[in-house]
Amino acid sequence: MSIFYYIFSEATYAFFQKDNKKVTSQVQTNIQNTGTNTGSGDSKPESYGSEQSSNSNKPESYNPDDNPKDNNKPEEYNPDNSTVAANPSVDKPEEYKPESYGGDEPAKQPVKMESKDVKKTGKKQLITEKKQQDTIKKQDVSSLEAGRIASQSSESAGGDKTITFGNLFFPNDVINGKKRFIWQPVSEVPKFSLVPLAVGALKVTLIGLLIAAPIAILAAIFTTAFAPKWLREIMKPSIEILAGFPSVVIGFFCLITISSVIQSIFGTVYRLNSFVGGIGMALAVIPIIYTVTEDALAAIPKLYKEASLALGASRWQTTFRVILPAATPGVFAAIILGFGRAFGETMIALMATGNAALTSWDIFESVRTLSATIGAEMAEVDFHGVHYGILFLIGALLFIVTFSLNAIAEFWVRKKLLKKFQGL
C-alpha cells in the first residue's frame, strides 16, 4: 500500500502544480542577490596607483637625464662615447633624441612626463577592463538564472501548465486532415497522448501470448500425460530455469540475433519492430505459463483419467477431452499471469521494439510500450514537472493492470477451481 500511495502521489504533479511559483520567486531573489554582490565594494579591481610608497612597484622607465651612475640604466650604443664621457657638458647628437613628427618643433619634452602619462593611461585601462569583466560576469549569471526560470515555466520542461484526462486519451493533433494520437513530450507544444503507448504495449503483449501460450500449454500436457518419468524430471526443471534468465539478456538476444533473422525472412522495413519484441516476450512468458498449467493439470484427480481409460478412450482422447477441460481455470490463470508479465516488461520492450510511438496494428512496425517509456524518459524529466507526473501516472496504470490481473488469477480462478474439484 505504501508503494501504491507513493506512485499516485507523484502522479498528481501532472494535474496540479503547486511549487513552481515558489521556485520562480526564489530564483528571481537569487538574481537580485547576485547582482547586489557583484556590484558591492568587495569586488573592486586591483589598481596600481601613486598611493603605493614602494618604488619597486613602479613601472620601469628610461630617463637619460638621471644620474649616469645609476646601475639600472639600460645599455646604449654611442660611437662617440669617449667624447661624451670626457665632456659631459657637450650636447648629445640629434640621433639620440626622441623622435618627433613635427616640422620645426624640437623634441624637448622630458621622458618623465611621458612615463607619468603612460602610468595614468594604464591605470584607467585596467579599471575599464575590470569593469567590463564584472559586467560580463553579471550578465552571464543573469542569463543562467533566466534560463532556469524559463525551464521552470516551460511546458516542455514540466512547468505550470497542467493537463487533463482528455489530453491523455483523445486525439491531440491533426495531420493531413486526420486526427492523430501523438506522444511528443519535448517540443514547443508538448503532446502527451497515452494511446500510442497503450496500443504498442497491447500489440507486443498479444503477439507474445499468441506465440508462448500454445507452446507452453502443449509442453505442459506432454510433460503431464505422455512423457516418461525420467524425461519429465529433466524437462520440467529445464523449462523453469528459463524464468531465471535476466530480461536484459533476452532483449539483447532479440536485438542482435532475432531481429536480423526476422528481417532476412520477411524483408521488413524496420529491423526492430513489435514482432521481434513479441518473440522476446514469448521467451520470458513461456516458463510462467508452463509452470502454472502443469500444476493445474497435475491437480486433476486420477479418477477422471482412470474412468476415461476404463470406458475405452485412448490416451489422447482422455487428455484433450477430459483432463484439459477440467483444468481450464488453471490454464486461464496461467495465461492471465503471462499477460501481466508481458504487459509490464521493460528491458525487452526497450531493446527490441524500436521505441517509436506509432498508433498502428501492423506487426512489423516499431512501437513504444508504456514500461519502455518510463525506462527511457524518467532520467531526463524536470523533477515534479508535468512530464514527471505523467510518467508516474503510467507507472500507476501498469500497477493497476498487473495487480488486477494477478488478483483475478489468484482469487477468482483459484476459488472456482477449488469449488469445482473439492466441493468448497
C-alpha positions as CSV (number, residue, x, y, z in Angstrom):
1,M,0.0,0.0,0.0
2,S,2.8,2.4,0.7
3,I,4.2,1.9,-2.9
4,F,0.7,2.4,-4.3
5,Y,0.3,5.6,-2.3
6,Y,3.8,6.9,-3.4
7,I,3.2,6.3,-7.1
8,F,-0.2,8.0,-7.1
9,S,1.0,11.0,-5.0
10,E,3.8,11.6,-7.5
11,A,1.4,11.2,-10.5
12,T,-0.6,14.2,-9.2
13,Y,2.1,16.6,-10.4
14,A,0.8,16.0,-13.9
15,F,-2.5,17.7,-12.9
16,F,-1.6,20.0,-10.1
17,Q,1.5,22.3,-9.9
18,K,2.0,23.9,-6.5
19,D,5.7,24.7,-6.1
20,N,6.7,26.3,-9.4
21,K,5.7,29.8,-8.3
22,K,7.8,29.4,-5.2
23,V,10.7,28.2,-7.2
24,T,10.4,31.1,-9.7
25,S,10.3,33.7,-7.0
26,Q,13.3,32.1,-5.3
27,V,15.3,32.2,-8.5
28,Q,14.4,35.9,-9.0
29,T,15.6,36.6,-5.5
30,N,18.8,34.8,-6.2
31,I,19.3,37.0,-9.3
32,Q,18.9,40.2,-7.3
33,N,21.2,38.9,-4.6
34,T,23.8,38.0,-7.2
35,G,23.6,41.4,-8.8
36,T,24.0,43.2,-5.4
37,N,27.0,41.1,-4.6
38,T,28.6,41.7,-7.9
39,G,28.3,45.5,-7.6
40,S,29.5,45.6,-4.0
41,G,32.7,47.2,-2.9
42,D,34.3,43.9,-2.1
43,S,35.0,43.2,-5.7
44,K,36.9,46.4,-6.5
45,P,39.6,45.9,-9.2
46,E,43.2,46.0,-8.2
47,S,44.9,49.3,-9.0
48,Y,48.5,50.3,-9.3
49,G,48.2,54.0,-8.3
50,S,50.6,56.6,-6.9
51,E,49.4,55.8,-3.4
52,Q,51.9,53.0,-3.1
53,S,55.0,54.1,-1.3
54,S,57.3,51.4,-2.6
55,N,59.3,52.3,-5.6
56,S,59.8,48.7,-6.6
57,N,56.2,48.5,-7.8
58,K,56.6,51.4,-10.2
59,P,57.0,50.6,-13.9
60,E,60.5,50.9,-15.3
61,S,61.3,54.0,-17.2
62,Y,64.3,55.2,-19.0
63,N,65.5,58.8,-18.4
64,P,68.7,59.9,-20.0
65,D,68.9,62.9,-17.6
66,D,69.2,60.7,-14.4
67,N,72.4,60.2,-12.6
68,P,74.8,58.4,-15.0
69,K,76.0,56.3,-12.1
70,D,72.6,54.5,-12.0
71,N,73.2,50.8,-12.5
72,N,69.7,50.1,-13.7
73,K,70.2,52.3,-16.8
74,P,69.9,50.2,-20.0
75,E,72.9,49.8,-22.2
76,E,73.2,52.2,-25.2
77,Y,75.4,52.2,-28.2
78,N,77.3,55.5,-28.7
79,P,80.0,55.7,-31.3
80,D,81.2,59.0,-29.7
81,N,81.1,57.6,-26.2
82,S,84.6,58.8,-25.4
83,T,83.8,62.3,-26.3
84,V,80.6,62.5,-24.3
85,A,82.3,60.9,-21.3
86,A,85.1,63.3,-21.5
87,N,82.9,66.4,-21.9
88,P,79.6,65.8,-20.1
89,S,78.5,69.3,-21.0
90,V,78.6,68.5,-24.7
91,D,75.1,68.0,-26.1
92,K,74.3,64.6,-27.4
93,P,73.9,64.2,-31.1
94,E,70.5,64.5,-32.6
95,E,70.2,60.8,-33.4
96,Y,69.9,60.1,-29.6
97,K,66.9,62.5,-29.1
98,P,63.3,61.2,-29.1
99,E,61.7,61.1,-32.4
100,S,59.2,63.8,-33.4
101,Y,56.9,64.2,-36.3
102,G,56.6,68.0,-36.3
103,G,58.0,70.2,-38.9
104,D,60.2,72.6,-36.9
105,E,59.1,71.6,-33.4
106,P,62.0,70.3,-31.4
107,A,61.5,67.2,-29.2
108,K,62.3,68.6,-25.8
109,Q,59.6,67.0,-23.8
110,P,61.1,65.2,-20.8
111,V,60.8,61.4,-20.7
112,K,59.5,61.6,-17.1
113,M,56.3,63.2,-18.2
114,E,55.8,60.5,-20.7
115,S,56.1,57.8,-18.1
116,K,53.5,59.5,-15.8
117,D,51.1,59.8,-18.7
118,V,51.6,56.1,-19.6
119,K,51.1,55.2,-15.9
120,K,47.8,57.1,-15.7
121,T,46.6,55.7,-19.0
122,G,47.4,52.1,-17.9
123,K,45.6,52.6,-14.7
124,K,42.5,53.8,-16.5
125,Q,42.7,50.9,-18.9
126,L,42.9,48.4,-16.0
127,I,39.9,49.9,-14.3
128,T,37.9,49.9,-17.5
129,E,38.8,46.3,-18.3
130,K,37.9,45.2,-14.8
131,K,34.5,46.9,-15.0
132,Q,33.9,45.2,-18.3
133,Q,34.7,41.8,-16.9
134,D,32.4,42.4,-13.9
135,T,29.6,43.4,-16.3
136,I,30.1,40.3,-18.4
137,K,30.1,38.1,-15.3
138,K,26.9,39.7,-14.1
139,Q,25.3,39.2,-17.5
140,D,26.3,35.6,-17.5
141,V,24.8,34.9,-14.1
142,S,21.6,36.7,-15.0
143,S,21.3,34.8,-18.2
144,L,21.9,31.5,-16.4
145,E,19.2,32.3,-13.8
146,A,16.9,33.5,-16.5
147,G,17.4,30.1,-18.3
148,R,16.4,28.3,-15.1
149,I,13.3,30.4,-14.8
150,A,12.4,29.6,-18.5
151,S,12.9,25.9,-17.9
152,Q,10.7,26.0,-14.8
153,S,7.9,27.9,-16.6
154,S,8.2,26.0,-19.9
155,E,5.5,23.3,-20.6
156,S,8.0,21.1,-22.3
157,A,10.1,21.0,-19.1
158,G,7.1,20.4,-16.9
159,G,6.1,23.9,-16.0
160,D,2.9,25.5,-14.7
161,K,0.6,24.4,-17.5
162,T,-1.0,21.2,-16.4
163,I,-3.1,18.7,-18.4
164,T,-6.4,16.9,-18.2
165,F,-7.5,13.3,-18.8
166,G,-8.8,14.4,-22.2
167,N,-5.3,15.3,-23.3
168,L,-4.2,11.8,-22.5
169,F,-6.8,9.7,-24.2
170,F,-8.3,11.9,-27.0
171,P,-6.6,12.9,-30.4
172,N,-4.3,15.8,-29.8
173,D,-3.1,16.7,-33.3
174,V,-4.3,16.8,-36.9
175,I,-2.0,15.5,-39.7
176,N,-3.2,15.5,-43.4
177,G,-6.7,16.3,-42.3
178,K,-6.8,13.3,-39.9
179,K,-6.9,13.3,-36.1
180,R,-3.9,11.7,-34.6
181,F,-2.7,10.5,-31.2
182,I,0.8,11.9,-30.6
183,W,3.3,11.2,-27.8
184,Q,5.8,14.1,-28.1
185,P,6.7,15.3,-24.6
186,V,9.6,17.6,-25.6
187,S,8.6,20.3,-28.0
188,E,7.2,23.9,-28.0
189,V,3.7,22.4,-27.7
190,P,4.1,19.1,-25.8
191,K,1.7,16.3,-26.6
192,F,1.0,13.6,-24.0
193,S,-1.3,11.0,-25.6
194,L,-1.1,7.6,-23.9
195,V,-3.0,5.9,-26.7
196,P,0.1,5.1,-28.9
197,L,1.9,3.7,-25.8
198,A,-1.1,1.5,-24.8
199,V,-1.6,0.2,-28.3
200,G,2.1,-0.7,-28.5
201,A,2.1,-2.5,-25.2
202,L,-1.1,-4.4,-26.1
203,K,0.3,-5.3,-29.5
204,V,3.6,-6.7,-28.2
205,T,1.8,-8.5,-25.3
206,L,-0.7,-10.2,-27.6
207,I,2.0,-11.3,-30.1
208,G,4.0,-12.7,-27.2
209,L,0.9,-14.6,-25.8
210,L,0.0,-16.0,-29.2
211,I,3.4,-17.5,-29.5
212,A,4.0,-18.5,-25.9
213,A,0.6,-19.9,-24.8
214,P,0.3,-22.8,-27.3
215,I,4.0,-23.8,-26.8
216,A,3.8,-23.7,-23.0
217,I,0.4,-25.4,-22.8
218,L,1.3,-28.2,-25.1
219,A,4.6,-28.7,-23.3
220,A,2.8,-28.9,-20.0
221,I,0.3,-31.5,-21.5
222,F,3.2,-33.6,-22.8
223,T,5.1,-33.5,-19.6
224,T,2.0,-34.5,-17.5
225,A,0.3,-37.1,-19.8
226,F,2.8,-38.5,-22.3
227,A,6.4,-38.0,-21.1
228,P,8.2,-40.9,-19.2
229,K,9.2,-40.2,-15.7
230,W,13.0,-39.7,-16.5
231,L,12.2,-37.2,-19.2
232,R,9.7,-35.4,-17.0
233,E,12.4,-34.9,-14.4
234,I,14.7,-33.3,-16.9
235,M,12.2,-31.4,-19.0
236,K,10.4,-29.6,-16.2
237,P,13.4,-28.1,-14.4
238,S,15.0,-27.1,-17.7
239,I,12.0,-25.0,-18.8
240,E,11.6,-23.5,-15.3
241,I,15.2,-22.4,-15.4
242,L,14.3,-20.0,-18.3
243,A,12.3,-18.0,-15.7
244,G,15.6,-17.0,-14.1
245,F,17.1,-15.5,-17.2
246,P,17.6,-11.8,-16.9
247,S,15.3,-9.9,-19.2
248,V,18.2,-7.8,-20.5
249,V,19.8,-11.0,-21.8
250,I,16.7,-11.9,-23.7
251,G,16.4,-8.3,-25.0
252,F,20.0,-8.4,-26.2
253,F,19.5,-11.7,-27.9
254,C,16.5,-10.3,-29.8
255,L,18.4,-7.1,-30.6
256,I,21.3,-8.9,-32.2
257,T,20.1,-12.3,-33.5
258,I,16.3,-12.5,-33.7
259,S,15.8,-9.1,-35.4
260,S,18.3,-10.0,-38.2
261,V,16.7,-13.4,-38.8
262,I,13.2,-11.9,-39.0
263,Q,14.3,-9.1,-41.4
264,S,16.0,-11.7,-43.7
265,I,12.9,-13.9,-43.7
266,F,10.1,-11.4,-44.1
267,G,12.1,-8.5,-45.6
268,T,10.7,-6.0,-43.1
269,V,11.5,-2.3,-43.4
270,Y,12.1,-1.8,-39.6
271,R,14.7,-4.2,-38.2
272,L,13.3,-3.7,-34.6
273,N,9.5,-4.0,-34.6
274,S,6.6,-5.3,-32.5
275,F,7.0,-8.9,-33.9
276,V,10.6,-9.1,-32.7
277,G,9.5,-7.7,-29.3
278,G,6.7,-10.3,-29.2
279,I,9.2,-13.1,-29.7
280,G,11.2,-11.8,-26.8
281,M,8.1,-11.5,-24.6
282,A,7.2,-15.1,-25.5
283,L,10.6,-16.3,-24.3
284,A,10.0,-14.5,-21.0
285,V,6.4,-15.7,-20.6
286,I,6.8,-19.4,-21.6
287,P,8.2,-20.6,-18.2
288,I,5.3,-18.9,-16.3
289,I,2.5,-20.3,-18.4
290,Y,4.2,-23.7,-18.4
291,T,4.6,-23.9,-14.7
292,V,1.1,-22.9,-13.8
293,T,-0.5,-25.1,-16.5
294,E,1.5,-28.1,-15.4
295,D,0.5,-27.6,-11.8
296,A,-3.2,-27.3,-12.9
297,L,-3.0,-30.5,-14.9
298,A,-1.3,-32.4,-12.2
299,A,-4.0,-31.3,-9.7
300,I,-6.8,-33.1,-11.6
301,P,-7.9,-36.2,-9.7
302,K,-6.6,-39.5,-11.2
303,L,-10.2,-40.9,-11.1
304,Y,-11.0,-38.8,-14.1
305,K,-8.2,-40.3,-16.1
306,E,-8.9,-43.9,-14.9
307,A,-12.6,-43.6,-15.6
308,S,-12.0,-42.4,-19.2
309,L,-9.5,-45.1,-19.9
310,A,-11.9,-47.7,-18.5
311,L,-14.6,-46.6,-20.9
312,G,-12.3,-47.4,-23.8
313,A,-11.0,-43.8,-24.5
314,S,-7.4,-43.5,-25.8
315,R,-4.7,-41.5,-24.0
316,W,-5.1,-38.6,-26.5
317,Q,-8.9,-38.5,-26.1
318,T,-8.6,-38.7,-22.3
319,T,-6.1,-35.8,-22.2
320,F,-7.8,-33.4,-24.6
321,R,-11.5,-34.2,-23.8
322,V,-11.3,-35.0,-20.1
323,I,-8.2,-33.6,-18.3
324,L,-7.7,-30.4,-20.2
325,P,-11.3,-29.2,-19.9
326,A,-11.2,-29.9,-16.2
327,A,-8.0,-27.9,-15.8
328,T,-9.4,-24.9,-17.8
329,P,-9.5,-22.5,-14.9
330,G,-5.8,-23.2,-14.1
331,V,-4.9,-22.7,-17.8
332,F,-6.8,-19.5,-17.9
333,A,-5.0,-18.3,-14.8
334,A,-1.6,-19.1,-16.4
335,I,-2.5,-17.1,-19.4
336,I,-3.6,-14.1,-17.3
337,L,-0.3,-14.3,-15.3
338,G,1.6,-14.4,-18.6
339,F,-0.3,-11.4,-19.9
340,G,0.6,-9.4,-16.8
341,R,4.2,-10.4,-17.0
342,A,4.5,-9.4,-20.7
343,F,2.5,-6.2,-20.2
344,G,4.8,-4.8,-17.6
345,E,8.1,-6.0,-19.1
346,T,10.6,-3.1,-19.6
347,M,14.0,-4.2,-20.9
348,I,12.9,-6.5,-23.7
349,A,10.4,-3.8,-25.0
350,L,13.1,-1.1,-24.6
351,M,15.7,-3.1,-26.6
352,A,13.7,-5.0,-29.2
353,T,10.7,-2.9,-30.3
354,G,12.3,0.2,-31.9
355,N,10.7,2.7,-29.4
356,A,8.6,4.6,-32.0
357,A,5.2,5.8,-30.6
358,L,3.1,4.8,-33.6
359,T,-0.6,4.1,-33.5
360,S,-0.8,1.1,-35.9
361,W,-1.7,-2.6,-35.7
362,D,0.9,-3.6,-38.2
363,I,3.0,-6.2,-36.5
364,F,6.2,-5.3,-38.5
365,E,6.2,-1.6,-37.4
366,S,8.1,-0.2,-34.5
367,V,6.2,0.5,-31.3
368,R,6.8,2.1,-27.9
369,T,5.3,0.5,-24.8
370,L,4.2,2.0,-21.5
371,S,7.0,0.5,-19.4
372,A,9.7,1.3,-22.0
373,T,8.6,4.9,-21.9
374,I,9.3,5.1,-18.2
375,G,12.7,3.5,-18.6
376,A,13.7,5.7,-21.5
377,E,12.5,9.1,-20.2
378,M,12.5,9.2,-16.4
379,A,16.1,10.3,-16.2
380,E,15.6,13.3,-18.4
381,V,12.5,15.0,-16.9
382,D,12.1,18.0,-14.7
383,F,11.6,17.0,-11.1
384,H,7.9,17.4,-10.1
385,G,7.0,18.7,-13.5
386,V,4.2,17.7,-15.8
387,H,6.2,15.1,-17.7
388,Y,7.5,13.7,-14.4
389,G,3.9,13.3,-13.2
390,I,2.7,11.7,-16.4
391,L,5.5,9.1,-16.2
392,F,4.4,8.2,-12.7
393,L,0.8,8.1,-13.9
394,I,1.9,5.5,-16.5
395,G,3.5,3.5,-13.7
396,A,0.3,3.7,-11.7
397,L,-1.7,2.4,-14.7
398,L,0.8,-0.5,-15.0
399,F,0.5,-1.2,-11.3
400,I,-3.3,-1.3,-11.5
401,V,-3.4,-3.6,-14.6
402,T,-0.8,-6.1,-13.3
403,F,-2.3,-6.1,-9.7
404,S,-5.8,-6.6,-11.0
405,L,-4.8,-9.5,-13.3
406,N,-2.8,-11.2,-10.6
407,A,-5.7,-10.8,-8.1
408,I,-8.2,-12.3,-10.7
409,A,-5.9,-15.2,-11.4
410,E,-5.1,-15.9,-7.7
411,F,-8.5,-15.5,-6.0
412,W,-11.3,-15.8,-8.5
413,V,-9.9,-18.5,-10.8
414,R,-8.3,-20.5,-8.0
415,K,-11.5,-20.3,-5.9
416,K,-13.5,-21.5,-8.8
417,L,-11.1,-24.4,-9.4
418,L,-11.3,-25.4,-5.7
419,K,-15.1,-25.3,-5.8
420,K,-15.2,-27.5,-8.9
421,F,-13.0,-30.3,-7.7
422,Q,-13.1,-30.2,-3.9
423,G,-16.7,-29.0,-3.3
424,L,-15.6,-26.0,-1.3
